[in-house]
Each structure stands twice: as structure tokens, then as C-alpha cells.
């Protein structure tokens, strides 16, 4: 049977798009250095973005967004200072600096972004299920550690506040969230209501230059913009390292539509939970990152072949 050029072109187009789409999917809701192929320092993950070196990263897509925001991601990286050991081991002399980034597809005009990001600095009282792994490898989503009623109420409240804001949306959002009492969110901020949080404007984000040996995003063509950097001090113990470097951070994104150039025509709010995710035992397989990448590409290629075969069978 002879195929029309247009039919063959359609089949090949679907084949290619299927393969690419599979490549760009994350393996789970929250992933770490393995997913983005961070270089290793010995057996440890290391990711340097501009002048900041992280012991690991956490990457998650922003879920339940309008079609214009599909593919948007959030990234967290943590830089840990050497601290002071010895007699000062139990004193808060060690800094833990957390950086947060917004990832967008390469074709998105970032100047069209408007809205706010709220980084909740106090970890939820619940933890991700470790399933036998150590805390460094644990991952999950907000619904695993925050009640769905709280997530729904918080995002609804943020949308309402943004829509009703008179003047600067982020200033108004920060003021109202500080005074808000959300009964559904008891325990959200580790015992408090919403706890301590930082609010940043989406219109003030700075693009990050892709000049390092680690670009902690998938696909690699995506852009990164720094949202905020937040420093906490703690002691030089292993407990403090786990508590600070691997804590869960809820991040509220509020995208607003102010004019025809905005990416959304109405306010959209989402809650995403970030955490640095590293392998429990990275020395098990030095080539695990490379092998995983090859496996993903192979599965994407196989899926594309299946799509193409199905189309040809119908001709």
C-alpha cells in the first residue's frame, strides 16, 4: 500500500512528538539530582548554579494549572556552610541557605508573568513516607503532608485575596495571609497557622544564566528564574543537617491576569511541596543517572514506535 505524503508526514509527526513528550515527563512528582544528572563529588550529589553549590535539589512540576502554564516547574536547592565543629558543635553557627527557582518552557515570555510566590519557611508537621529509605531519599506531594481541605482553602483564599487586592497584589497578599485564620490549616506551619513565610513578586524575578555544570530542570531547554534565597542557622550536628537541608517547603504560586499580555486570563493558585531528594546510597551504581536517562529515552522511543505502528495498521 502506498502512503500519501501527507499521511506519512502526520504519522512521523506523531511519532516524534510522542517520543519527545515521553522524554520530558518526570519519573515522579518530586525528583532530585538523579533526574537532572547532577555531577557527583565522590558519592555525593553536587549541583552548582551560578555561584551557589547545592548538596542536592528538588524539582516538581506545578500541577493543576491553565494550559498556558503547562510545563512550569519549581526547584529548590540547599547550600550548607562548613559551620564550626568542636566546642561550638551545639551552637547555631552553621548556615543553611535555601534557593528557590521558577522553571518555564523556553518559548514562554517571562515578561508576561504577573502574580506572586509565597514560600512557607516552616515545614509541615507531617513527613513524606520514607518507605524504608532514609530521609534524604523521601519524596511525595503536598497531599501527603497537608490535608486536602487546607490545600483547597489556602489556594481559594489566595485567589480571592489577589482578585480583591487594591494596589500591589503581593503586598496585599502578604498582609492578609499574616492575619488570616484558616481553621482547615492547623499544623500547616509546624503547629502554627501558616507560620513564617516570604512573598515575592513574579514580575521581579531574575533569570539565571545557564553557565554551570548543572542545570537542575527538565527539559534542559527550560529557563530558570530565582524566586528567593532564605538562610537559616542551626548547629553542626547530623540531626540539624537532616532537619534543615531536607525539610519540606510548601510553595504557593498565584498567577494573575492583569492585561492582554498576561499568561492567564484569570487568577490561578497552586500549592507545590519541595524538598531536596538524594539517593539513599549513591555508591550502589555510579552510572545510575546515565542508565536512567538511557532507559527513559529508550522507553520514549518505544512508545513512539508503538504510536507509529498503530497509525500504519489503520491505513
Backbone as a ProteinNet text record, in pm:
[ID]
protein_1_A
[PRIMARY]
XXXXXXXXXXXXXXXXXXXXXXXXXXXXXXXXXXXXXXXXXXXXXXXXXXXXXXXXXXXXXXXXXXXXXXXXXXXXXXXXXXXXXXXXXXXXXXXXXXXXXXXXXXXXXXXXXXXXXXXXXXXXXXXXXXXXXXXXXXXXXXXXXXXXXXXXXXXXXXXXXXXXXXXXXXXXXXXXXXXXXXXXXXXXXXXXXXXXXXXXXXXXXXXXXXXXXXXXXXXXXXXXXXXXXXXXXXXXXXXXXXXXXXXXXXXXXXXXXXXXXXXXXXXXXXXXXXXXXXXXXXXXXXXXXXXXXXXXXXXXXXXXXXXXXXXXXXX
[TERTIARY]
85.3	0	88.8	58.4	137.3	74.5	158.6	109.5	115.7	13.7	16.6	122.9	191	291.4	234.7	110.9	50.8	26.6	-13.5	-38.4	91.5	196.1	325.5	380	361.6	409.2	339.5	207.1	131.1	180.2	203.2	249.2	384	476.6	608.9	602.4	513.9	498.2	450.8	351.7	301.1	406.6	484.6	592.3	694.9	738.6	838.7	783.8	661.8	604.6	581.4	543	522.5	652.8	761.1	891.3	940	925.9	971.1	890.3	758.5	672.9	712.2	744.9	783.4	913.1	1006.8	1135.6	1119.9	1020.1	1007.9	929	870.7	796.8	893.3	859.5	938.4	898	991.9	965	871.1	861.5	766.8	735.3	645.1	600.1	714.5	802.4	915.7	1042.2	1135.1	1257.4	1379.7	1495.5	1618.2	1726.8	1850.8	1966.6	1973	1927.7	1931.8	1857.7	1745.2	1660.1	1725.4	1804	1862.2	2011.5	2063	2203	2302.2	2285.3	2385.6	2519.6	2629.1	2759.5	2780	2867.1	2896	3026.3	3031.8	3156.9	3183	3263.9	3275.1	3146	3078.6	2949.4	2833.5	2863.6	2760.2	2713.5	2584.6	2530.2	2584.4	2611.7	2651	2591.6	2536.9	2480.8	2516.9	2591.9	2631.2	2552.9	2479.1	2402.9	2456.8	2514.6	2587.7	2692.5	2686.6	2790.7	2749.2	2638.9	2586.1	2593.8	2657.8	2671.5	2576.3	2493.6	2391.5	2429.4	2391.8	2415.2	2312.1	2214.9	2112	2002.7	1908.1	1796.3	1665.8	1556.3	1423.4	1351.4	1293.1	1224.9	1084.4	986.5	847.8	775.9	689.2	601.4	494.5	448.4	333.3	209.2	127.1	13.2	-114.3	-209.3	-344.1	-340.6	-272.5	-259.1	-334.3	-367.5	-424.9	-327.7	-378.3	-295.4	-175.5	-190.8	-81.2	35.7	13	118.3	168.6	125.6	170.5	321.2	386.6	531.2	606.7	537.6	603.9	648.3	764.7	821.6	872.3	895.6	961.8	1081.3	1190.6	1313.6	1363.6	1412.6	1475.7	1616.4	1712.9	1848.9	1895.4	1978.3	2024.4	2176.5	2230.2	2373.4	2400.2	2495.8	2527.3	2670.6	2689.5	2824.4	2894.9	3026.6	3103.3	3069.9	3031.2	2999.9	3124.7	3105.1	3215.2	3197.9	3289.6	3281.9	3352	3373.5	3442.8	3354	3404.8	3331.8	3202.1	3193	3072.9	2977.4	2993.2	2913.3	2764	2725.4	2583	2530.2	2609.6	2566.4	2523.6	2429.2	2378.1	2476	2586.9	2689.8	2693.9	2608.2	2608.5	2491.1	2519.1	2411.1	2361	2229.4	2161.5	2085.3	2135.2	2075.9	1997.8	1866	1778.4	1746	1761.2	1730	1609.4	1521.9	1400.7	1395.9	1361.3	1359.7	1227.1	1187.4	1074.7	1130.5	1085.8	1127.2	1014.2	1045.4	943.2	992.9	902.5	942.9	1015.5	1102.2	1187.7	1110	988.5	912.3	822.7	829.9	747.2	814.2	737.6	787.4	773.9	885.3	879.9	832.3	842.7	793.5	641.1	576.3	430.8	384.9	479.6	444.3	394.8	287	240	178.2	194.4	143.5	246.9	233.7	319.1	355.9	465.5	506.8	522	464.5	475.4	552.2	668.6	749.9	726.6	669	641.5	764.9	828.4	958.1	950.4	834.9	819.6	766.3	837.7	797.7	668.3	586.7	466	503.5	409.7	437.4	450.6	385.9	396.9	518.8	564.3	678.8	636.3	715.1	691.7	719.3	642.7	664	797	886	1019.5	1023.3	923.8	918.2	1050.6	1110	1235.2	1358.1	1340.5	1454.6	1492.4	1612.5	1644.3	1581	1579.3	1503.4	1548.4	1673.3	1724.7	1655.9	1616.4	1556.7	1405.2	1344.3	1197.8	1143.7	1031.5	967.2	817.2	744	598.6	538.4	413.5	343.5	278.2	223.6	163.5	51.5	-25.8	-138	-92	36.9	90.8	118	135.3	175.2	82.2	-8.9	-103.4	-243.2	-338.9	-476.3	-527.8	-600.7	-655.2	-749.2	-820.8	-910.2	-830.9	-711.4	-624.5	-571.8	-527.1	-474.9	-581.4	-702.9	-812.6	-846.6	-852.8	-888.9	-780.6	-654.8	-544	-538.3	-551.2	-546	-668.1	-784.3	-904.4	-887	-832.8	-811.6	-713.4	-605.8	-505.7	-565.8	-647.9	-713.6	-807.6	-884.6	-977	-901.5	-794.2	-717	-653.9	-602.9	-541.6	-645.4	-764	-870.1	-923.4	-921	-977	-873.3	-746.7	-639.1	-655.8	-636.4	-641.3	-499.4	-432.5	-293.6	-201.8	-90.2	9.4	-45.3	-57	-117.4	-35.3	96.9	181	184.3	187.6	183.8	53.2	-55.4	-186.8	-196.9	-144.7	-148.8	-69.9	47.8	129.7	59.3	3.7	-65.2	-184.4	-264.2	-386	-356.4	-255.1	-220.9	-165.6	-94.2	-40.5	-151.2	-259.6	-369.9	-479.8	-469.6	-575.3	-573	-690.1	-704.4	-778.3	-703.5	-761.5	-771.9	-892.3	-912.6	-872	-883.6	-850.8	-700.4	-619.4	-474.3	-399.3	-463.8	-392.8	-281.8	-162.7	-48.9	25.6	-23.6	42.5	185.2	201.4	333.2	396.7	394.1	455	397.4	265.9	198.9	129.1	184.1	119.1	15.5	-40.9	-138.8	-66.2	-15	62.9	211.9	248.5	388.9	456.4	587.7	668.2	677.6	658.5	664.8	722.4	766.7	827.5	747.9	716	636.6	721.8	720.9	794.6	702.5	730.1	651.6	706.6	618.9	661	717.2	681.6	730.2	871	927.9	1061	1167.6	1139.6	1232.8	1348.4	1466.5	1586	1618.5	1645	1680.8	1818.2	1833.7	1960.5	2033.8	2163	2242	2279.1	2259.5	2293.3	2441.8	2523.1	2667.4	2738.1	2660.7	2720.2	2726.4	2779.9	2786.6	2659.4	2561.7	2437.6	2320.3	2229.6	2108.8	1991.4	1943.9	1852.4	1707	1683.9	1548.9	1537.9	1417.8	1388.6	1265.5	1267.1	1380.8	1489.5	1609.1	1723.4	1709.3	1617	1596	1514.9	1456.5	1375.1	1458.3	1390.9	1453.8	1438.3	1530	1520.5	1528.3	1442.5	1445.9	1446.8	1534.3	1543.7	1426.7	1358.4	1246.3	1295.3	1368.8	1411.5	1525.4	1601.8	1700.6	1677.7	1671.1	1634.9	1737.3	1795.1	1900.1	1848.9	1880.9	1850.3	1981	1991.4	2109.8	2075.3	2168.5	2149.3	2286.4	2288	2416.7	2482.1	2592.5	2674.2	2648.2	2531.4	2500.3	2432.6	2432.4	2365.1	2215	2159.4	2015.6	1977.6	2057.9	2031.5	2042.9	2140.4	2157.3	2032.1	1981.5	1860.6	1740.3	1728.1	1611.8	1608.5	1724	1728.3	1744.8	1838.6	1869.4	1763.7	1693.8	1598.2	1454.9	1427.8	1291.5	1199.5	1071.1	969.3	926.4	922	883.3	763.2	646.2	531.7	552.6	522.2	535.7	402.9	346.7	219.7	247.6	199.4	212.2	75.4	73.6	-50.6	-27.3	-75.8	-60.9	-184.3	-160.9	-272.7	-276.3	-394.5	-411.2	-452.3	-357.8	-385.3	-419.2	-369.7	-393.4	-380.9	-387.3	-386	-254.3	-146.8	-17.1	7.6	-80.1	-62.5	-81.1	-17	-25.1	-157.5	-229.4	-359.6	-464.7	-588.9	-695.4	-769.1	-741.3	-795.6	-697.7	-708.2	-613	-615.8	-496.6	-483.1	-381	-420.4	-332.3	-308.4	-183.5	-147	-50	-50.7	43.9	130.8	262.6	359.3	454.9	486.5	579.4	714.9	818.6	954.9	1039.7	1137.3	1234.4	1353	1472.5	1590	1576.7	1597.6	1587.7	1721.4	1785.9	1911	1900.4	1985.3	1984.5	2021.6	1958.1	1992.7	2135.7	2176.6	2313.1	2362.1	2411.9	2451	2564.5	2639.7	2752.5	2708.3	2577.4	2528.6	2557	2542.5	2561.5	2606.8	2737.6	2792.4	2727.6	2680.9	2625.2	2473.7	2413.6	2267.6	2200.9	2257.6	2196.2	2197.8	2314.6	2326.7	2234.8	2231.2	2146.9	1999.7	1960.8	1821.4	1784.5	1875.4	1847.4	1832.5	1920.1	1911	1780.2	1740.1	1615.8	1495.7	1494.9	1383.3	1375.4	1492.2	1493.1	1448.4	1490.6	1451.7	1302	1246.1	1102	1025.2	1077.5	1012.5	1016.2	1131.2	1143.3	1047.8	1039.2	950	804.9	768.4	631.3	602.9	701.8	684.6	667.3	745.5	732.2	592.2	540.5	406.6	301.2	314.9	220.3	225.4	347.8	364	306.9	332	281.1	128.9	70.2	-75.5	-135.7	-71.8	-121.7	-112.6	1.8	20.8	-76.5	-112.6	-204.8	-344	-375.3	-508.1	-517	-403	-402	-441.7
-120	0	125	218.4	341.3	449.1	512.3	617	752	831.1	969.3	1044.6	1140.2	1218	1283	1331.9	1398.4	1299.8	1176.1	1074	1034.3	1015.1	978.8	1089.5	1213.8	1327.9	1332.9	1306.5	1306.7	1196.7	1077.8	965.4	994.9	1048.1	1080.6	1189.9	1287.9	1396.8	1343.7	1253.9	1195.7	1109.4	1039.8	956.8	1040.8	1149	1236.1	1303.2	1357.7	1429.2	1335.5	1209.9	1112.4	1083.6	1067.5	1039.4	1155.2	1277.4	1395.3	1413.9	1398.5	1416.7	1320.6	1194.3	1095.3	1136.2	1191.6	1233.1	1341.1	1427.2	1542.7	1513	1394.2	1359.4	1331	1379.7	1345.8	1206.8	1135.7	998.2	990.8	1098.9	1105.1	1251.5	1274.3	1410.9	1501.4	1449.6	1526.6	1446.5	1504.4	1432.4	1514	1448	1513.9	1507.5	1503.8	1512.3	1399.5	1281.4	1169.8	1202.8	1273.6	1303.9	1403.7	1495.4	1601.7	1581.8	1466	1428.9	1527.4	1556.1	1637.8	1564.2	1636.6	1571.1	1524.6	1427.8	1375.1	1433.3	1447.3	1477.9	1359.3	1265	1137	1060.3	1024.2	955.8	1051.3	1179.9	1276.5	1358.9	1390.3	1481	1621.3	1690.4	1830.7	1902.1	2020.1	2097.4	2243.5	2300.2	2440.2	2521.8	2619.6	2711	2850.6	2909.9	3036.2	3019.7	3095.4	3087.8	3004.3	2933.2	2859.8	2709.4	2639.7	2494.8	2427.9	2337.2	2271	2125.3	2074.3	1932.8	1843.6	1906.2	1834.3	1931.4	1882.3	1967.1	1888.8	1962.4	1903.7	1974.2	1898.9	1953.1	1896.5	1983.8	1939	2026.5	1967.1	2044.6	2111.8	2228.8	2292.8	2229.1	2168.1	2089.4	2172.8	2119.2	2176.7	2323.9	2351	2488.3	2504.8	2629.2	2653.8	2608	2583.3	2530.8	2620.4	2750.8	2844.2	2829.2	2759.1	2742.1	2598.2	2515.3	2376	2368.9	2282.4	2269.2	2358.1	2444	2527.3	2438.5	2470.3	2389.7	2478	2415.2	2479.4	2393.9	2461.1	2392.2	2448.8	2359	2400.3	2342.1	2424.8	2378.4	2430.9	2354.7	2396.3	2398.1	2514	2531.1	2525.3	2442.1	2424.3	2467.8	2556.3	2601.2	2494.8	2508	2411.6	2420.1	2537.5	2554.2	2547.3	2543.9	2537	2413.1	2320.2	2198.1	2218.3	2108.9	2117.6	2168.6	2264.4	2315	2384.9	2433.5	2505.5	2415.8	2285	2191.3	2208	2248.4	2258.5	2401.2	2490.7	2629.5	2655.6	2747.6	2774.8	2856	2791.5	2861	2814.5	2721.7	2667.2	2723.6	2777.4	2836.5	2737.7	2735.9	2654.9	2752.6	2770.6	2869.2	2798.3	2816.9	2752.8	2849.7	2802.4	2881.8	2820.1	2907.4	2862	2924.3	2841.5	2885.6	2848.6	2931.9	2901.3	2857.4	2742.3	2693.7	2709.9	2762.2	2782.3	2727.8	2681.9	2638.3	2750.5	2712.8	2810.6	2910.5	2874.7	2966.1	3062.1	3059	3148.2	3284.6	3389.3	3525.7	3559.4	3559.3	3577.8	3717.6	3812.4	3946.9	3948.4	3842.7	3834	3774.4	3736.5	3679.5	3788.3	3760.3	3850.8	3767	3815.5	3741.6	3735.2	3635.3	3626.5	3481.8	3467.1	3336.8	3350.9	3255.7	3254.7	3129.7	3148.4	3036.6	3023.4	2911.4	2888.3	2825.1	2900.6	2860.2	2752.7	2737.1	2635.3	2506.8	2397.4	2270	2218.9	2146.7	2084.6	1986.5	1961.1	1869.2	1724.9	1691.1	1556.1	1546	1422.9	1395.9	1305.5	1307.4	1213.1	1071.7	975	834.7	789.6	742.8	706	568.6	485	350.8	275.8	284.1	213.5	291.1	402.4	484.9	580.1	636.6	738.1	870.1	966.2	1089.3	1164.5	1145.5	1218.3	1176.4	1049.6	998.1	1009.7	1045.1	1051.3	1161.3	1133	1233.4	1210.7	1305.3	1294.7	1423.6	1447.1	1568.6	1633.4	1752	1824.8	1745.8	1672.3	1598	1487.6	1451.3	1351.4	1409.5	1540.8	1601.3	1713.5	1756	1863.7	1816.8	1837.3	1795.1	1863.1	1787.9	1843.8	1960.9	1956.7	2068.8	2196.8	2184.1	2301.2	2350.8	2258.7	2297.7	2372.7	2318.6	2381.9	2518.4	2526.5	2654.7	2759.5	2718.7	2813	2867.1	2780.3	2826.9	2912.4	2874.9	2957.1	3094.9	3097	3223.7	3311.9	3252.8	3329.8	3389.4	3311.9	3361.9	3476.8	3460.9	3566.8	3694.7	3681.4	3798.6	3869.3	3791.8	3852.4	3925.7	3866.8	3929.5	4056.4	4058.7	4172.4	4278.5	4252.2	4343.8	4480	4582.3	4720.1	4775.6	4774.2	4818	4699	4696.2	4590.6	4457	4361.2	4231.8	4157.5	4154.9	4077.2	4137.5	4269.3	4335.4	4304.4	4311.6	4281.5	4135.4	4046.4	3903.6	3872.1	3930.7	3908	3957.6	4076.8	4135	4049.6	4009.4	3934.7	3792.5	3728.3	3592.8	3592	3698	3705.7	3716.8	3780.2	3798.7	3694.4	3611.9	3514.1	3401.3	3354	3238.1	3130.2	3030.2	2922.2	2797.3	2769.9	2655.7	2524.3	2517.8	2394.2	2366.5	2466.4	2453.8	2447.3	2401.5	2382.8	2280	2314.7	2225.3	2246.5	2336.1	2362.9	2411.4	2510.8	2567	2507.5	2373	2302.4	2348.2	2355.6	2390.3	2523.8	2618.2	2747.6	2741.2	2855.8	2855.9	2842.7	2952.7	2944.2	2961	2990.9	3002.8	3122.4	3115.1	3221.2	3198.9	3305	3289.1	3413	3394.4	3500	3515.9	3639.1	3665.8	3741.3	3694.3	3758.2	3780.1	3885.4	3914.7	3838	3780	3711.3	3809	3935	4034.7	4082.3	4041.1	4088.2	3979.4	3868.4	3756.3	3778.6	3733.5	3745.8	3612.6	3617.2	3495.8	3447.4	3316.3	3254.7	3214.4	3242.9	3207.3	3059.6	2992.7	2850.7	2837.8	2864.1	2864.1	2766.6	2685.9	2594.5	2453.4	2361	2221.5	2146.6	2218	2153.2	2246.1	2200.7	2278	2196.8	2230.2	2141.5	2148	2121.1	2130.3	2031.4	1988.4	1906.7	1963.2	1977.8	1954.9	2060.6	2031.2	2119.3	2252.9	2261.8	2388	2488.2	2444.2	2533.9	2645.9	2756.1	2870	2856.1	2917.2	2923.1	3067.6	3102.3	3234.9	3219.9	3294.2	3284.5	3356.8	3285.3	3342.7	3406.1	3328.2	3376.7	3291.1	3347.1	3270.4	3301.7	3197.5	3212.2	3137.5	3204.8	3146.6	3113.9	2993.7	2951.7	2911.3	2934.4	2895.6	2779.7	2683.9	2571.9	2520.8	2415.4	2366	2272.3	2212.2	2133.9	1983.6	1945.9	1804.6	1745.6	1611.1	1542.1	1566.1	1574.3	1599.8	1733.2	1834.9	1967.6	1964.5	1889.4	1877.9	1819.1	1711.2	1649.1	1741.5	1807.6	1893.9	2013.6	2072.6	2195.8	2170.2	2083	2063	1979.8	1893.4	1802.7	1826.6	1946.6	1975.4	2001.4	1981.5	2003.3	2149.7	2211	2351.7	2366.7	2404.1	2433.7	2568.8	2574.2	2697.5	2724.5	2841.8	2882.8	2974.2	2937	3022.9	3081.8	3213.4	3284.2	3360.9	3307.4	3371.6	3457	3583.6	3675.8	3723.5	3762.2	3816.2	3961.5	4050.2	4193.6	4262.5	4209	4273.7	4169.8	4214.7	4123.1	4048.1	4100	4034.5	3928.5	3917.4	3818.6	3677.8	3581.5	3443.1	3377.9	3432.8	3377.7	3487.4	3447.9	3548	3562.7	3471.5	3486.1	3424.7	3465.6	3422.6	3271	3211.9	3067.9	3045.9	2973.1	2948.6	2799.2	2763.3	2623.7	2612	2497.8	2470.6	2352.2	2372.9	2269.8	2249.6	2125.1	2098.2	2055.1	2123.5	2097.3	2039.1	1961.3	1904.3	1853.9	1870.5	1812.1	1659.9	1595.2	1448.9	1395.2	1311.8	1249	1098.9	1025.2	880.2	839.7	730.5	678.5	628.7	561.9	511.4	530.7	650.4	679.9	593.1	524.9	443.2	308.7	276	148.2	132.3	242.2	235.2	370.4	381.5	510.2	561.9	469.8	510.1	514.8	521.8	514.9	629.9	750.4	865.1	845.4	800.9	780.3	668.2	559.8	446.7	484.3	565.5	608.2	691.9	781.8	867.6	784.1	684	597.5	521	473.1	396.3	481.4	606.7	695.8	720.7	748.3	773.5	649.7	530.4	407.2	384.9	411.3	392.2	491.8	615.5	714.5	673	618.6	573.9	458.7	364.7	250	295.1	394	444.8	509	580.8	643.5	539.8	431.2	322.7	263.2	245.5	188.3	277.6	409.9	503.8	494.5	492.7	486.1	356.4	244.6	115.7	113.9	174.9	180	258.8	369	452.6	377.3	311.8	239.9	123.3	62.7	-50.5	-8.7	119.4	168.7	212.5	221.7	271.8	162.5
0	0	0	-87.3	-97.6	-10.7	71.5	161.4	93.1	117.3	71.5	151.5	90.6	164.5	290	281.5	397.3	510.4	474.9	576.8	644.9	565.8	620.8	709.6	667.8	747.3	882	881.2	1006	1098.3	1041.1	1121.9	1185.4	1105.3	1157.2	1261.9	1242.1	1338.1	1472.2	1468	1592	1659.1	1578	1630.9	1706.6	1644.9	1706.6	1831.3	1823.8	1937.9	2054.3	2025.2	2131.8	2203	2126.9	2185.2	2270.1	2218.1	2292.2	2419.1	2410.6	2527.8	2637.8	2598.7	2698.8	2765.5	2688.3	2741.4	2846.4	2832.4	2919	3046	3058.3	3178.4	3292.8	3412.5	3530.4	3577.2	3639.5	3680.8	3800.5	3878.1	3989.3	4018.2	4113.2	4141.7	4184.1	4270.1	4322.3	4298.2	4224.4	4188.5	4229.5	4223.9	4264.8	4159.8	4206.7	4118.2	4016.4	4053.6	3959.3	3830.5	3845.3	3730	3634.9	3690.2	3607.1	3583.6	3626.8	3601.4	3661.6	3790.8	3860	3858.2	3848.9	3861.9	4005.8	4025.4	4158.4	4212	4344	4412.5	4503.6	4456.4	4524.3	4502.9	4613.8	4602.2	4626.6	4647.5	4683.4	4563.7	4564.2	4463.2	4485.9	4376.5	4384.1	4263.1	4285.7	4175.2	4196.4	4103.5	4112.6	4010.8	4060.3	3975.7	4000.9	3896.8	3910.7	4020.8	4129	4231.8	4352.2	4341.9	4456.8	4433.3	4527.8	4518.5	4616.4	4565.4	4646.1	4670.6	4789.5	4818.7	4750.5	4688.2	4613.8	4574.1	4496.6	4453	4460.9	4458.6	4445.8	4332.3	4241.8	4123.5	4115.4	4095.7	4081.6	3980.7	3901	3814.8	3901.1	3856.1	3919.6	3858.8	3942.6	3895.1	3885.6	3810	3800.3	3759.7	3650.1	3601.1	3469.3	3431.9	3298.7	3190.4	3071.9	2962.9	2931.5	2952.2	2922.7	3020	3131.9	3232.6	3238.6	3147.3	3148.2	3126.5	3202.4	3192.7	3289.3	3364.5	3465	3582.5	3638.4	3746.3	3859.4	3973.8	4086.5	4126.9	4164.7	4202.4	4334.9	4420.4	4545.8	4551.5	4592.8	4616.9	4751	4821.8	4954.7	4959.3	4999.8	5021.4	5171.2	5211.5	5353.6	5378.7	5477	5510.7	5593.8	5607.8	5686.6	5834.8	5880.9	6022.2	6108.3	6237.9	6333.3	6419.5	6407.7	6486.9	6621.3	6693.6	6821.4	6932.2	7008.9	7124.7	7086.4	6963.4	6919.4	6840.9	6854	6775.5	6797.6	6920.1	6952.2	6941.5	6883.5	6868.4	6723.5	6703.8	6567.8	6483.1	6445.8	6367.7	6222.2	6188.4	6052.5	5974.4	5856.6	5776.7	5671.7	5657	5556.3	5467.2	5345.9	5256.4	5146.3	5148.3	5050.3	4937	4814.5	4695.7	4625.7	4575	4507.1	4367.9	4269.2	4130.4	4063.8	3968.5	3881.4	3747	3699.2	3568.6	3468.6	3350.7	3247.1	3114	3028.4	2894.2	2820.3	2728.2	2660.4	2576.2	2533.8	2447.9	2526	2659	2741.1	2754	2730.2	2750.1	2898.7	2968.7	3113.6	3152.6	3062.3	3094.3	3105.9	3057.1	3066.8	3199.3	3284.8	3414.8	3508.8	3579.6	3684.2	3794.8	3917.4	4031.8	4142.1	4229.1	4347.2	4377.7	4450.7	4503.4	4654.1	4727.9	4873.8	4914.5	4977.2	5025.9	5175.9	5217.6	5359.5	5423	5513.9	5567.4	5674.8	5738.2	5842.2	5779.7	5801.9	5742.1	5804	5727.4	5783.7	5894.2	5984	6094.5	6046.1	5934.3	5878.7	5787.3	5766.1	5678.5	5563.3	5456.4	5347.8	5397	5347.5	5381.8	5323.7	5409.9	5362.7	5296.4	5324.2	5263.4	5276	5393.4	5415.6	5373.8	5304.5	5264.4	5376.4	5367.8	5466.4	5423.7	5514.2	5493.2	5368.4	5329.6	5213.3	5083.8	5075.9	4952.3	4950.3	5063.5	5070.7	4980.5	4913.3	4829	4831	4774.7	4772.3	4720.9	4757.9	4715.8	4837.1	4818	4929.7	4997.2	4919.3	4977.1	5071.4	5067.3	5159.3	5297.4	5306.3	5433.8	5479.9	5392.8	5426.1	5387.7	5475.7	5447.3	5321	5240.2	5116.3	5142.1	5255.9	5288.6	5309.3	5366.1	5385.7	5251.9	5166.6	5035	4956.2	4956.4	4882.3	4939.9	5072.5	5135.8	5113.3	5123.9	5107.2	4964.7	4865.6	4726.4	4692.4	4746.7	4725.8	4788.8	4910.7	4981.4	4905.3	4855.7	4781.3	4654.6	4586.1	4464.9	4497.5	4605.1	4647.6	4681.6	4758.3	4800.4	4680.9	4585.6	4466.9	4383.4	4371.1	4291.2	4357	4490.5	4563.3	4597.9	4567.3	4606	4540.5	4619.9	4571.2	4574.9	4460.9	4457.4	4436	4508.1	4492.2	4541.4	4450.8	4484.6	4589.3	4574.3	4665.3	4805.5	4813.5	4944.7	5015.6	4941.6	4997.7	5038.7	4955.4	4985.3	5111.6	5125.2	5244.2	5369.7	5362.7	5478.7	5520.5	5424.2	5456.1	5502.8	5445.3	5488.6	5630.4	5668.3	5804.5	5908.2	5870.2	5965.4	5948.4	5844.6	5816.9	5918.9	5953.1	6041.1	5963	5919.8	5840.2	5927.2	5975.9	6065.3	5999.9	5868.6	5797.6	5795.7	5832.8	5818.2	5950.9	6056.8	6182.8	6163.6	6207.3	6189.5	6059.6	5975.4	5847	5868.8	5955.1	5981.2	6104.4	6114.3	6226.7	6359.5	6366.1	6490.6	6484.6	6407.4	6392.7	6282.9	6246.5	6138.5	6004.6	5952.3	5828.6	5854	5979.1	6014	5949	5939.9	5880.2	5729.1	5652.4	5506.7	5439.9	5315.9	5235.2	5106.2	5070.2	4950	4847.7	4724.2	4615.8	4496	4420.7	4300.4	4180.5	4101.3	3979.3	3876.4	3890.5	3796.5	3825.4	3939.8	3978.9	3972.5	3906.4	3907.6	3810.8	3852.3	3769.4	3703.3	3573.7	3500.7	3544.7	3551.7	3589	3462	3457	3339.6	3344.7	3233.7	3224.6	3193.6	3295.5	3273.8	3366.8	3439.6	3536.2	3479.1	3559.8	3516.7	3553.2	3607.6	3648.3	3619	3535.8	3505	3559.3	3682.2	3755.5	3710.1	3583.8	3528.6	3412.5	3385.5	3268.2	3198.9	3066.3	2977.2	2995.7	2947.8	2968.5	2896.9	2803.3	2731.4	2813.4	2925.4	3007.9	3069	3099.2	3164.9	3316.9	3390.4	3536.3	3581.6	3678.2	3738.8	3889.8	3954.6	4100.4	4166.4	4254.5	4328.5	4457.9	4537.3	4668.9	4720.7	4814.7	4891	5038.4	5118.9	5260.2	5344.4	5443.8	5526.9	5666.5	5712.1	5849.1	5915.9	6045.7	6122.2	6214.6	6222.6	6313.7	6355.2	6436.9	6486.1	6384.7	6425.8	6334.2	6345.7	6396.5	6415.7	6292.3	6286.2	6175.9	6180.6	6301.5	6315.8	6253.5	6280.5	6223.6	6071.5	6020.3	5875	5811.2	5868.2	5813.4	5826.1	5941.6	5965.6	5871.6	5845.7	5766.9	5617.2	5582.1	5440.1	5368	5442.5	5378.3	5424.8	5470.6	5515.7	5396.1	5419.5	5316.3	5318.2	5201.6	5190.1	5097.2	5150.5	5063.7	4994.2	4866.4	4788.2	4718	4745.8	4685.6	4567.1	4450	4331.9	4299.8	4277.4	4245.3	4115.4	4005.7	3875.1	3848.5	3816	3794.5	3649.8	3605.6	3471.3	3478.7	3454.2	3468.6	3336.7	3225.9	3096.8	2986.2	2863.9	2749.8	2733.9	2793.6	2779	2885.8	2984.9	3090.6	3035.6	3101.2	3056.4	3092	3189.6	3228.4	3220.7	3194	3187.1	3319.5	3414.2	3548.7	3647.8	3773.6	3875.8	3895.3	3905.3	3928.3	4039.5	4144.3	4259	4276.8	4310.4	4330	4447.2	4514.5	4622.4	4581.9	4586.2	4549.5	4666.3	4698.9	4808.9	4754.1	4799.4	4753.9	4866.4	4827.7	4922.1	4841.5	4894.8	4830.5	4835.3	4721.5	4712.2	4662.2	4743.1	4701.6	4722	4652.8	4666	4807.4	4854.2	4986.6	4988.1	4880	4869.2	4726.3	4695.1	4558.2	4507.2	4597.5	4554.2	4498.9	4509.2	4458.6	4310.4	4237.4	4091.4	4042.3	4014	3973.4	3846.4	3761.9	3633.4	3635.9	3757.5	3766.2	3693.2	3701.8	3634.9	3484.2	3433.3	3288.9	3243.7	3322.9	3285.6	3287.9	3387.7	3396	3274.9	3236.3	3121	2994.8	2979.7	2862.4	2863.2	2983.9	2994.1	2957	3003.1	2971.5	2821.7	2761.4	2617.4	2540.5	2588.5	2521.1	2530.7	2649.8	2665.7	2580.5	2569.4	2484.8	2338.9	2297	2158.4	2130.9	2228.1	2211	2202.3	2286	2281	2145.8	2094	1963.4	1853.9	1860.8	1763.3	1768.7	1893.3	1909.4	1845.4	1865	1804.1	1652.4	1598.8	1453.5	1397.5	1467.3	1420.8	1420.9	1524.1	1531.9	1418	1383.2	1273	1141.1	1118.8	993.2	980.6	1095	1092.1	1047.1	1070	1033.7	888.5	821.5	683.4	583.3
[MASK]
+++++++++++++++++++++++++++++++++++++++++++++++++++++++++++++++++++++++++++++++++++++++++++++++++++++++++++++++++++++++++++++++++++++++++++++++++++++++++++++++++++++++++++++++++++++++++++++++++++++++++++++++++++++++++++++++++++++++++++++++++++++++++++++++++++++++++++++++++++++++++++++++++++++++++++++++++++++++++++

